[in-house]
Every structure is written in C-alpha cells, then in structure tokens.
Amino acid sequence: MRHLLSLQRVATRAFNTTARQMRNKVPEKQKIFQEDNGLPVHIKGGTTDVLLYRLTMSLTIAGTGFSCYWLLVASMPRSKGD
C-alpha cells in the first residue's frame, strides 16, 4: 500500500513540473489559422498538414477502389469449373 501512495506522489509531482514548463501556444495557432490567405483550414498548418491531407486522401481513394473491385468480383457468378 505504501508503494502505491509513493507512486501516486511521484506521478503527480512529475505531471505538475512538466505542466509548469509548458507555455500557451494557442494564440499563435489562432493567428495562423485565422489569416485570410485563401488556403483551406486543413492546409494552413504547413507542410505536415499538406502531407497528412494527401496521405489521407490517397488511402481513402485506394480503399474505395479496392472495395469497389471486391464488390464487383463478389457480384460476378462463378464458373462451373471452380
């Protein structure tokens, strides 16, 4: 039981010290995302956002095509030789 209490103190202390060292980045991000530069909001974050967007769209299109292919294969009647 004593070990559990000491573990809780250590975890609380570690969390509290890291929370104090962090600074608030929300106002900076708000300025970036509220700029009127003609970009969609999902691309305003920079290169990382563009890459994640393209990866997501590629996987979505590939998955949709793969699903349509297997639906087409499943809808075709099998030959009597199989």
C-alpha positions as CSV (number, residue, x, y, z in Angstrom):
1,M,0.0,0.0,0.0
2,R,2.9,2.3,0.8
3,H,4.3,1.8,-2.7
4,L,1.0,2.8,-4.3
5,L,0.9,6.1,-2.3
6,S,4.5,6.9,-3.2
7,L,3.9,6.1,-6.9
8,Q,0.9,8.5,-6.9
9,R,3.1,11.3,-5.4
10,V,5.8,10.8,-7.9
11,A,3.3,10.8,-10.8
12,T,1.6,13.9,-9.5
13,R,4.9,15.7,-9.0
14,A,6.2,14.8,-12.4
15,F,3.0,16.0,-14.1
16,N,2.9,19.2,-12.1
17,T,6.5,20.1,-13.0
18,T,6.0,19.4,-16.7
19,A,2.8,21.4,-16.8
20,R,4.5,24.5,-15.4
21,Q,7.2,24.4,-18.1
22,M,4.8,24.4,-21.0
23,R,3.7,27.7,-22.5
24,N,0.4,28.5,-24.1
25,K,0.7,28.3,-27.9
26,V,-3.0,28.7,-28.6
27,P,-2.8,32.5,-29.5
28,E,0.0,31.8,-32.0
29,K,-2.0,29.0,-33.7
30,Q,-5.1,31.1,-33.7
31,K,-3.3,33.8,-35.7
32,I,-2.1,31.3,-38.2
33,F,-5.5,29.7,-38.7
34,Q,-7.4,32.9,-38.8
35,E,-5.3,34.6,-41.5
36,D,-7.2,35.3,-44.7
37,N,-4.6,33.9,-47.2
38,G,-7.0,31.8,-49.4
39,L,-5.9,28.4,-48.1
40,P,-8.4,25.9,-46.7
41,V,-8.1,25.4,-43.0
42,H,-6.9,21.8,-43.3
43,I,-3.8,23.0,-45.2
44,K,-2.9,26.2,-43.1
45,G,-0.7,24.2,-40.7
46,G,2.1,23.9,-43.2
47,T,3.9,21.1,-44.9
48,T,3.0,18.5,-42.3
49,D,-0.7,19.2,-42.8
50,V,-0.4,19.1,-46.6
51,L,1.4,15.7,-46.4
52,L,-1.2,14.3,-44.0
53,Y,-4.0,15.5,-46.1
54,R,-2.6,13.9,-49.3
55,L,-1.8,10.7,-47.5
56,T,-5.4,10.6,-46.1
57,M,-6.9,11.3,-49.5
58,S,-4.7,8.7,-51.2
59,L,-5.6,6.0,-48.7
60,T,-9.3,6.9,-49.0
61,I,-9.3,6.7,-52.8
62,A,-7.3,3.5,-52.8
63,G,-9.6,1.9,-50.2
64,T,-12.7,2.9,-52.1
65,G,-11.3,1.5,-55.3
66,F,-10.3,-1.7,-53.6
67,S,-13.8,-2.1,-52.0
68,C,-15.4,-1.5,-55.4
69,Y,-13.2,-4.0,-57.0
70,W,-14.1,-6.7,-54.5
71,L,-17.8,-5.9,-54.7
72,L,-17.5,-6.3,-58.4
73,V,-15.7,-9.6,-58.0
74,A,-18.3,-10.8,-55.5
75,S,-21.2,-9.9,-57.7
76,M,-19.9,-11.9,-60.7
77,P,-21.2,-15.5,-60.9
78,R,-18.6,-18.2,-60.6
79,S,-17.9,-20.6,-63.4
80,K,-19.0,-24.2,-63.0
81,G,-15.4,-25.4,-63.3
82,D,-14.4,-23.9,-59.8
